[in-house]
């Protein structure tokens, strides 16, 4: 608003840009480019410096969210009435951007160690450039308020991720995983694009608010086309969330990717998916709630069931079973994330309901990254990273083992993981409130299934070690990541209101 | 009895809930200088005794400061907002219903800590054992002290992990399977319960138990009440346990270490029945009335089923395990508690609460005694114990035998001991159930349950005959009789069993006004 009022004359010709509003994603992208260029001039021995610059860049970008807290800002707006903007920094945007940048920051901390251990196999400059650009895209996405920007942001977030998955030189599994990820993701985006074009045809606008307005008065002949468009648009985002039936890429990609990238996909990738879904469903197509509401409810039920049952069937002694278990459990968790979005299709105040998804995602991001940090630690000495390798971790690294047990119980939603419990309670309450009793019951059964494998892993930590326990040395960046996630988890367990406040109020 | 200012009472109640949790954290830290003891193990076990002792002391002071003139009033209340987004408040308070349970929990945990100080169950480090025991204590005490539905759920869930580890790490044969059965059954029940609690909270607009009880179900439609009672009832019934949801209990009891069995039977089972009285009766009375006959029927089936299972286990040649037998007898005893609650009358509910406490005392004592027996003979198998003539405990260890006979007789409900009043009042309640409940049906239940008391007497006496009596062979080694620490751990339970039996008014005077008010429409 302020930008418009300030420049009444030039408004028709020149778009004024609120640089502060777009600073977080922009800074991330700029630091990414700078790192890529600096890589050419930095000698081989100084390469780790690039990593620290990236970490600092991400931290600065997250800090730039602070001045935006006071009021909502919009930029890249259409002039004249009705006002429609492409970029909005409201509460929803800021929370998701915080989640994305924080997740990327923790990923970067994990990557520092991974790159140091496997120096010869990773091209350093490219790695940091790709990570930062993907993070920039992911930070742009929740702020996008038109369909074109949404798709562009989705692609900016995804394309570097494909390269990151396959970045290990001379690793066939890595490149295979990247290819699988790439092909399926591109298909999903193509479907999404088709949906967007259908919506554009029927409404004549790409701006979410205008689409929401006009799609209510679609010509009777075009009604089916609009409906198809709505459903197809959701596909691309459902894919990123790893919702069933778009989940099959998850386990192989996670195992093939470097471990920090797997953690990135499980947290930031999902944030991209669900924030896109929220924007498209609640902001753009609220009048089609009778179409996407039931569809998402079924999707949520399927996703959590398939993910949890597959995680349950993992054998502890199989190679990479720890990452596989985390991969399948992340599919299960995606199901819980979808529940409030589905419930939004059944309630009057849809924008309030989806706050539960954001609150749950914040909890999930902190504890899941924590679990991945421990996995990264163990993988340094036990390269196969089987669940059975965690046996007796308490004997060698008591604090790490206690933290992992805490993270797993948070994911399971049992005390002492109080925040996990209450995050699940908010999700349950949206389902009960919306009258989706069956979905709540399905979720209840899933919580029990999930407890079984999480607790099985947690008990393994405290068993007597087989043979000589492997002492895991803690490098500084990993310690920082563990301390950060652990402190977050414990603080949130004491004061769940810190994240749950988003569940109680409208975010837009 | 003594006048203590309200703020001190508030502090005491908060201390009782939070203290064990802090103690658990402290148990994991290395002992400070000056408190190192003779070894780290000894130091941490002593820490456990100190903390549980302090909590017991606080509970006793709380009971003394409790205004016995107005037991129906919530006392020592704290009400702080915790999670406004979910409308969760840290609302603590005790009345005549919860006070006895709080004291019982604090007492049993202290006795358990004392017992393990001298007789630590075999397993990994005592550090984790003490920490888990303290978390367990905190969870159970919180369950009885909180007045917010979601907080109740949190407390209800808190006990799962410590109990799981106590069974799985310090237990006997088949412990892993038993621990899994325990946690999966209870969790499945409690997530269903959560759905019911949320339904009530969302429809009524508050999670506050006092407000909901005062409302007495007026803001909930009949169908909401029915669904909520079904969902919450299932969760509580698994914990209680009610037939046919009891199948986790025998395994858990058989595998758990002595201390775990005592806590499980003495305290954890009470959380289920307490939930019935505190939540379902006042909050959703119409829904409860719909299910009351079914609850009573299942309770009676539980009484008969548990007794028959015990009779079968007590038979010669059945290879019955004594711990398993006591576990099945718990199913029967909890059947009486559920029958009392299902009558929806003050008499029945008072009986249920009395039986609750009595069962905690007597079964806790029984598990202690059987644990002591196992330490001496290395087995709890009835056939191995009694061989051909009987284990002749009277001859080999007269005091232990005497105590066992006392506990068995108390358990079968001999007048003059604690087991009598609760079950008799529950039967009285069934004789004249609340208005709106079918009297003929409840008369039938009463008749069957009364028959159940005969069965209980039969198997308890069979156990006494096979374990305590018999001829002492000449060359048989004498068993060590009751040791000093065992006396210390068991005497309070014996004394309280006699006191509750001879002076039931002490307990009923506390519960009755609170129950009257709960049934009439909430707490003040």
Interface residues (C-beta under 8 A of the other chain):
Chain A: X359 X409 X414 X415 X416 X418 X421 X422 X425 X426 X428 X429 X432 X433 X437 X440 X441 X444 X445 X447 X448 X451 X452 X455 X459 X462 X464 X496 X497 X500 X501 X502 X503 X504 X505
Chain B: X82 X83 X84 X85 X86 X88 X124 X128 X135 X139 X150 X153 X154 X157 X158 X160 X161 X164 X165 X168 X169 X180 X183 X184 X187 X188 X191 X192 X194 X195 X198 X199 X201 X202
